[in-house]
Amino acid sequence: MSGTPSPADRSVVRAHASGPAEQAVPALLAALDHGLAGRFAAAVLYFASSEYDPAVLAPAVSGHYRGAAVIGCSTAGEFTDQTIGVGGLSAVALPYGVLHGATAVLGHLDPDPGQGTAAAVRDLEHGIGGPLRALDPERHLGFILVDGMHGSEEQVNDMLGNCAPLLDFVGGSAGDDFRFRTTWVSAGAEVSYHGVALLLCESEVPYRIVKSCSFAPTGRVLEVTEADVQNRTVYEFDGRPAVAAYAEAIGADPAALGAESWIEHPVGLMIEGRPWIRSPQQVLPDGGLRFYCQILPGMRVEVMRSTDLLAETSAALHAARADLGGSVAGAVLFNCCLRRLEMDAKGLSEKFPSALAGIPSGGFHTYGESWFGHVNQTLTGVVFADTPRR
């Protein structure tokens, strides 16, 4: 993970492109090169609509940045602080000076996601020449891109927590433009349709983890009394049928529950006064309420109400920038696809880039977010300072 001397310009570079792959990929790479202005990228993260063939994208991006650690995934929409769209490509290049170096690996999660993640960690440790547990968490952090269709996120995050309990791994679940069929992740030129891409970074500058979910508790608490954890389905809240109990808690007709209900009123596991969101997905024919995240029996969750998504996103990023001294190099961000649907429904999507606090940023709309576990309806990310740590 060794690198070159830090250049004076530590700005993170982001780019967006759209159109057919034969046009979009060269345009994306040219925009990144222009922003790098002769600097070398230590790491590149790229995010692509499922319309693009990863067998074309992965070799093209990793081959162009041969000296960089490169990871990517499919999306439910892409964005930068300048552009938001669907059906395109976004990317972030982290240059030397922001990073001292980076290492990327791909883990295959079939047949056992825990074992596949453990194997990926071993590959990382081989690449850096030592155990993750020995790394300084003030200097090292990880990015994670994980398949969004097999329900493996909890096992992956649990294994990462076991292998590297002091390190932050931040990221999101790959999407497929709301088709809910197949997602992919990549590291270098290698692609997996049920995998996890890990990017371990050694940072030259301070950084802050951002987590923003735009909800307030309603005061209505539900206790999970029966659940199918593996299938992320709750059958009883407070000893009552889950659908009826949830509908009553949000003041809705059980027969009318749907996407609008889920977006406006997810539930939150409250930890130190902050919600970690679990979003309902659908009512099942057997009466279960399926979620996008696991909910465990005995868990007490609070029904939430939606607040101001744009204002709270902006406030979280402004706070991170202020905590880093007021001037930053840029950010990599992961925004839930349900937040995208909320913005679409409320006519706010075009305003989303302006909510990113003027920070050079790139990211994608995910099928779930990762940081200390798997959550929903949240923005997670990393903001990098533009001056080296003291």
C-alpha positions, -999 to 999 in steps of 0.1 A, spaced: 0 0 0 30 23 -4 25 54 -25 42 84 -41 49 117 -23 17 137 -16 11 164 -42 1 199 -32 -34 195 -48 -54 169 -28 -88 175 -44 -109 144 -50 -120 140 -86 -155 130 -96 -172 125 -130 -204 115 -146 -213 103 -180 -242 88 -199 -251 72 -232 -239 40 -249 -209 24 -233 -187 31 -263 -192 68 -256 -198 70 -219 -168 51 -207 -142 71 -227 -160 103 -216 -159 92 -179 -123 84 -180 -114 116 -199 -132 136 -172 -114 119 -144 -80 124 -162 -88 160 -167 -96 165 -130 -65 146 -119 -44 170 -141 -14 147 -141 -17 134 -106 -20 96 -100 -50 79 -86 -45 56 -56 -81 43 -58 -110 46 -82 -146 38 -73 -171 37 -102 -209 31 -102 -229 20 -133 -264 15 -144 -273 -21 -149 -278 -12 -185 -240 -15 -189 -221 -47 -192 -196 -51 -164 -175 -74 -185 -168 -43 -206 -166 -17 -178 -144 -35 -153 -115 -41 -176 -118 -7 -192 -117 12 -159 -91 -9 -142 -70 -11 -173 -69 26 -177 -58 31 -140 -34 2 -138 -16 16 -108 -48 22 -88 -70 -1 -67 -104 -1 -86 -138 -13 -74 -173 -8 -89 -209 -19 -89 -243 -17 -105 -267 9 -92 -303 23 -88 -291 57 -100 -258 77 -100 -248 112 -88 -221 137 -82 -223 171 -65 -229 185 -100 -252 159 -116 -279 133 -107 -293 108 -131 -302 72 -139 -289 50 -167 -254 64 -165 -220 62 -149 -204 81 -120 -169 77 -105 -146 91 -79 -108 91 -81 -89 94 -48 -54 106 -56 -22 101 -38 -20 128 -13 -55 120 -1 -45 84 2 -10 69 8 -22 38 -10 -50 13 -14 -57 -24 -20 -88 -39 -36 -101 -75 -35 -132 -94 -46 -149 -119 -24 -173 -145 -38 -203 -151 -14 -215 -184 -28 -223 -207 -11 -215 -191 23 -213 -153 26 -194 -154 59 -167 -177 45 -166 -157 13 -160 -125 33 -134 -142 54 -115 -153 23 -116 -117 9 -102 -104 42 -74 -130 40 -67 -117 5 -66 -81 18 -42 -92 46 -20 -109 21 -19 -78 0 -9 -55 28 14 -81 45 -3 -82 79 -36 -85 98 -64 -59 96 -65 -59 134 -30 -44 135 -39 -14 114 -43 21 129 -80 30 126 -71 67 125 -52 61 92 -70 32 76 -106 27 65 -124 5 41 -151 8 14 -175 -20 7 -197 -27 -23 -219 -58 -18 -244 -77 -39 -279 -63 -33 -301 -93 -42 -291 -123 -21 -297 -109 14 -260 -114 24 -253 -79 38 -257 -88 74 -234 -118 73 -208 -98 53 -208 -69 78 -208 -92 108 -177 -110 94 -160 -77 87 -167 -66 123 -152 -98 136 -121 -96 114 -115 -59 118 -135 -46 148 -117 -12 149 -118 -3 112 -147 16 95 -160 -1 64 -185 22 46 -205 15 15 -236 3 -1 -254 -26 -18 -254 -28 -55 -286 -21 -74 -301 -30 -108 -324 0 -115 -353 -14 -95 -355 -46 -116 -347 -66 -85 -331 -94 -105 -293 -93 -106 -266 -70 -93 -229 -71 -97 -197 -59 -80 -162 -57 -93 -126 -54 -81 -100 -48 -108 -111 -66 -140 -129 -93 -120 -167 -93 -117 -191 -112 -93 -229 -114 -94 -230 -125 -58 -199 -110 -42 -184 -82 -22 -157 -58 -33 -135 -44 -5 -112 -14 -9 -88 -8 20 -73 27 21 -44 42 40 -53 79 43 -28 108 42 -55 132 56 -81 132 83 -115 120 74 -150 118 88 -177 92 84 -211 106 75 -245 90 83 -277 109 76 -313 95 78 -340 121 77 -365 108 102 -377 116 137 -392 91 162 -430 92 167 -429 78 202 -446 46 190 -424 15 199 -430 -19 185 -414 -51 199 -407 -79 175 -422 -110 190 -420 -134 160 -397 -131 130 -381 -151 102 -347 -135 105 -331 -151 75 -358 -139 52 -361 -105 69 -397 -110 77 -416 -100 109 -448 -119 117 -457 -103 150 -452 -70 168 -463 -69 204 -478 -104 201 -501 -92 173 -501 -97 135 -472 -76 122 -492 -59 94 -521 -49 116 -498 -36 144 -476 -16 120 -506 -1 102 -522 10 135 -489 25 146 -488 48 115 -526 54 114 -531 36 81 -555 10 67 -537 -24 65 -551 -29 30 -536 4 19 -500 -2 29 -475 2 1 -444 21 -10 -456 55 3 -461 40 37 -427 24 38 -409 56 26 -427 79 51 -427 55 81 -399 30 84 -389 18 118 -356 26 136 -335 7 160 -325 35 184 -289 34 196 -277 63 217 -306 84 206 -299 79 168 -321 57 146 -306 29 125 -333 25 99 -351 -7 88 -375 -2 59 -406 -24 51 -406 -38 16 -439 -57 12 -468 -74 28 -464 -112 21 -494 -135 13 -488 -154 46 -493 -121 66 -457 -114 72 -442 -79 68 -409 -82 49 -381 -57 54 -350 -47 35 -330 -54 66 -330 -81 92 -350 -75 124 -344 -98 153 -369 -112 178 -369 -92 210 -358 -60 191 -377 -29 201 -380 -5 171 -395 29 170 -419 40 142 -404 69 124 -418 99 104 -401 115 75 -385 150 79 -365 172 56 -342 149 36 -323 177 17 -318 199 48 -306 171 70 -283 157 43 -268 192 39 -264 197 77 -246 163 81 -221 172 53 -216 207 66 -209 193 101 -183 169 87 -166 197 68 -166 220 98 -152 192 120 -123 188 94 -115 225 96 -138 240 70 -120 229 38 -122 194 24 -108 174 -6 -140 156 -14 -163 127 -5 -176 93 -16 -213 89 -8 -239 61 -7 -275 71 -8 -304 47 -4 -327 41 -34 -357 47 -12 -344 82 -5 -341 86 -43 -378 75 -46 -388 99 -19 -370 127 -37 -386 117 -70 -421 117 -55 -416 151 -39 -399 167 -69 -366 172 -50 -342 151 -71 -327 179 -91 -319 197 -59 -300 168 -44 -266 177 -57 -269 212 -42 -275 195 -8 -240 180 -9 -226 212 8 -204 221 -21 -182 192 -15 -167 174 -46 -186 142 -43 -196 111 -62 -217 81 -54 -248 60 -62 -282 51 -50 -280 18 -32 -301 -12 -22 -289 -7 14 -261 11 32 -232 -3 52 -216 11 83 -214 -10 115 -240 -32 98 -267 -30 71 -293 -2 72 -319 14 49 -331 49 39 -298 64 49 -269 83 34 -235 70 44 -201 82 32 -166 94 39 -155 130 37 -117 137 33 -98 167 46 -75 185 21 -46 190 45 -24 162 59 -29 151 95 -6 166 121 
